[in-house]
C-alpha cells in the first residue's frame, strides 16, 4: 500500500486500514483503483483550493462511495448510493465517531451522483463529488496538474476504466432499475435496456390522486 501519492498522505489509522480491507474484500480491482483515484483527486483539489477538510473522512467516503454496487452491501430497493452511505455509517459507528462526522460521510456518499447540490455542501462532500466527476467524466481535467494526475494514475491504473465502469454500474443496480428514477444512473439502465422506462415526472403530477 502506498504511503503517499501526489503529495497526499494515505490515511493509515486502524479505521482507515479496515475500511480499505472492506473494499478489497467485497470490491474488485476496478472499484479499488477508482475509489483511491477519487480520494486522491478530491484531496489534491482540497489542498489546491485550501479547503479545510478531514482527510480520513474523505478517504473513508471514497472507499465506501461505490460499495453499494457490491453484492455484500446492495439492498433490494434502495439507491446504491444510499446503500454505500448506510454501510459507511454502520462501519463508523463501531469506532464511536462523532455523529456530525458520520453525517458528513453519509452525505458525501449519498450525494456523489447529485450535481447541483453536492458541490455546495461541506468540503468533504464537495471534494468527493469533484473526485468522482474527474475520474468518471473528466470534470476539471484541464485544471488538474498533469504531473499529479499521471502520478495518481500510475499508482492506481485506469485499465480500460471507460469501457468497464458502465457495465459495473449496471451490474450493481440492474435488479432495481426503479431506483434510478430522477437521477443520472437512469442513463445506465437505458443504455442496456432501451425498452425500459422509468416513471415520468409530468405523468406523476397529472395522474396524482388530486382532483385539481
JOTARA-V423581 format. One record per residue. N is the residue number from 1. NEAR is the number of other ideal C-beta (glycine too) atoms within 12 Angstrom. Layout:
n=N near=NEAR
n=N near=NEAR
This chain:
n=1 near=17
n=2 near=22
n=3 near=12
n=4 near=18
n=5 near=29
n=6 near=32
n=7 near=20
n=8 near=34
n=9 near=21
n=10 near=29
n=11 near=31
n=12 near=18
n=13 near=19
n=14 near=13
n=15 near=29
n=16 near=32
n=17 near=20
n=18 near=22
n=19 near=42
n=20 near=32
n=21 near=17
n=22 near=29
n=23 near=40
n=24 near=21
n=25 near=18
n=26 near=28
n=27 near=34
n=28 near=23
n=29 near=19
n=30 near=32
n=31 near=40
n=32 near=32
n=33 near=34
n=34 near=40
n=35 near=45
n=36 near=42
n=37 near=44
n=38 near=42
n=39 near=51
n=40 near=45
n=41 near=44
n=42 near=48
n=43 near=41
n=44 near=34
n=45 near=38
n=46 near=32
n=47 near=24
n=48 near=20
n=49 near=19
n=50 near=10
n=51 near=24
n=52 near=15
n=53 near=33
n=54 near=32
n=55 near=31
n=56 near=31
n=57 near=42
n=58 near=50
n=59 near=42
n=60 near=43
n=61 near=54
n=62 near=50
n=63 near=49
n=64 near=49
n=65 near=52
n=66 near=47
n=67 near=43
n=68 near=36
n=69 near=41
n=70 near=31
n=71 near=19
n=72 near=20
n=73 near=34
n=74 near=29
n=75 near=25
n=76 near=13
n=77 near=14
n=78 near=23
n=79 near=33
n=80 near=42
n=81 near=41
n=82 near=31
n=83 near=34
n=84 near=48
n=85 near=38
n=86 near=26
n=87 near=39
n=88 near=46
n=89 near=30
n=90 near=22
n=91 near=31
n=92 near=36
n=93 near=19
n=94 near=16
n=95 near=23
n=96 near=10
n=97 near=25
n=98 near=14
n=99 near=13
n=100 near=15
n=101 near=27
n=102 near=31
n=103 near=25
n=104 near=34
n=105 near=44
n=106 near=37
n=107 near=33
n=108 near=48
n=109 near=46
n=110 near=34
n=111 near=33
n=112 near=49
n=113 near=37
n=114 near=28
n=115 near=19
n=116 near=14
n=117 near=18
n=118 near=33
n=119 near=27
n=120 near=15
n=121 near=25
n=122 near=29
n=123 near=30
n=124 near=42
n=125 near=37
n=126 near=33
n=127 near=44
n=128 near=55
n=129 near=42
n=130 near=42
n=131 near=46
n=132 near=41
n=133 near=30
n=134 near=33
n=135 near=40
n=136 near=34
n=137 near=21
n=138 near=18
n=139 near=22
n=140 near=25
n=141 near=17
n=142 near=10
n=143 near=18
n=144 near=31
n=145 near=21
n=146 near=13
n=147 near=14
n=148 near=26
n=149 near=28
n=150 near=18
n=151 near=23
n=152 near=36
n=153 near=26
n=154 near=19
n=155 near=25
n=156 near=33
n=157 near=19
n=158 near=25
n=159 near=19
n=160 near=15
n=161 near=27
n=162 near=16
n=163 near=11
n=164 near=21
n=165 near=31
n=166 near=23
n=167 near=19
n=168 near=30
n=169 near=32
n=170 near=26
n=171 near=24
n=172 near=39
n=173 near=39
n=174 near=24
n=175 near=19
n=176 near=26
n=177 near=29
n=178 near=21
n=179 near=30
n=180 near=32
n=181 near=22
n=182 near=16
n=183 near=27
n=184 near=24
n=185 near=35
n=186 near=28
n=187 near=20
n=188 near=30
n=189 near=29
n=190 near=19
n=191 near=19
n=192 near=21
n=193 near=17
n=194 near=11
n=195 near=9
n=196 near=20
n=197 near=15
n=198 near=23
n=199 near=19
n=200 near=13
n=201 near=13
n=202 near=9
n=203 near=12
n=204 near=14
n=205 near=12
n=206 near=12
n=207 near=11
n=208 near=12
n=209 near=8
n=210 near=8
n=211 near=4
n=212 near=6
